[in-house]
């Protein structure tokens, strides 16, 4: 237990770090999300391209199912919408990129996850 609040940032800061860590753990839970991260990898891809990549890897996700996983990763700050692809009369399709390439976790120190 940290008694030196200057070192650990106080109870409020520690709680914020732990909540952020919980959010990351939730976002990274489950093989489909790791596959999405790997598919996006180095390049910007549309939702449709990600879905095709998932199908090639044996994941048959509905569009709402894929959006659920993308939203969880986006909410955790792991991926982000980089733009939109407008084709035809329908709604523009989102383009996604990897936002975080590295996540560091310091459970006892001052650094944020």
C-alpha positions in Angstrom: 0.0 0.0 0.0 1.4 3.4 -1.0 1.6 5.8 2.0 3.6 8.4 0.1 0.9 10.1 -1.9 3.5 12.1 -3.9 4.9 8.8 -5.2 1.6 7.0 -6.1 -0.4 10.1 -7.0 -2.9 9.7 -4.1 -5.9 7.4 -3.9 -7.8 9.3 -6.6 -4.9 9.0 -9.1 -4.4 5.3 -8.3 -8.1 4.6 -8.8 -8.0 6.4 -12.2 -5.0 4.3 -13.2 -6.8 1.1 -12.1 -10.0 2.0 -13.9 -8.0 2.7 -17.1 -6.3 -0.6 -16.7 -9.7 -2.4 -16.3 -10.9 -0.7 -19.5 -7.9 -1.9 -21.4 -8.3 -5.4 -20.0 -12.0 -5.5 -21.0 -11.2 -4.2 -24.5 -8.5 -6.8 -25.1 -10.6 -9.7 -23.8 -11.3 -12.3 -26.4 -9.7 -13.6 -29.5 -11.8 -11.5 -32.0 -10.3 -8.3 -30.7 -6.8 -9.5 -31.0 -7.5 -10.6 -34.5 -8.9 -7.1 -35.3 -5.7 -5.5 -34.0 -3.6 -7.8 -36.1 -5.7 -7.2 -39.2 -5.5 -3.5 -38.9 -1.8 -3.7 -38.1 0.1 -1.3 -40.2 -2.6 0.1 -42.5 -5.8 2.0 -42.6 -8.8 -0.3 -43.4 -12.5 0.1 -43.8 -15.0 -1.7 -41.7 -15.7 -4.0 -44.7 -12.1 -4.8 -45.2 -11.8 -5.7 -41.5 -14.9 -7.9 -41.8 -13.3 -9.7 -44.8 -10.1 -10.2 -42.8 -12.1 -11.7 -40.0 -14.0 -14.0 -42.3 -10.6 -15.2 -43.8 -9.6 -16.1 -40.3 -12.8 -18.1 -39.6 -14.8 -15.4 -37.7 -18.3 -15.0 -39.0 -19.4 -11.8 -37.3 -22.6 -9.9 -38.1 -22.1 -6.2 -38.8 -23.5 -5.2 -35.3 -21.1 -7.9 -33.8 -18.1 -6.4 -35.6 -19.1 -2.9 -34.6 -19.4 -4.0 -31.0 -15.8 -5.2 -31.0 -14.5 -2.1 -32.9 -16.4 0.2 -30.4 -14.8 -1.5 -27.4 -11.3 -1.2 -28.9 -12.0 2.5 -29.8 -13.4 3.4 -26.4 -10.2 2.0 -24.8 -8.1 4.2 -27.2 -6.5 1.2 -29.0 -8.0 2.0 -32.4 -9.6 5.1 -33.9 -11.6 6.2 -36.9 -9.2 7.9 -39.3 -11.7 8.9 -41.9 -14.7 7.9 -44.0 -15.0 6.3 -47.5 -18.0 7.7 -49.4 -19.3 5.5 -52.1 -22.7 5.7 -53.7 -25.8 7.0 -51.9 -25.4 5.1 -48.7 -23.8 6.1 -45.4 -20.0 6.6 -45.6 -17.9 3.7 -44.4 -15.5 4.2 -41.5 -11.8 3.7 -41.9 -9.9 2.5 -38.9 -6.2 2.6 -37.8 -4.3 1.3 -34.8 -3.9 4.2 -32.3 -1.7 2.4 -29.7 1.2 0.3 -30.8 2.4 -0.3 -27.3 0.8 -0.5 -23.9 2.9 -0.2 -20.8 1.5 -1.1 -17.4 3.2 0.0 -14.1 0.9 -1.3 -11.4 2.9 0.3 -8.5 4.5 3.4 -10.0 3.5 6.8 -11.3 3.3 5.9 -15.0 -0.1 5.6 -16.5 -1.1 2.4 -18.4 
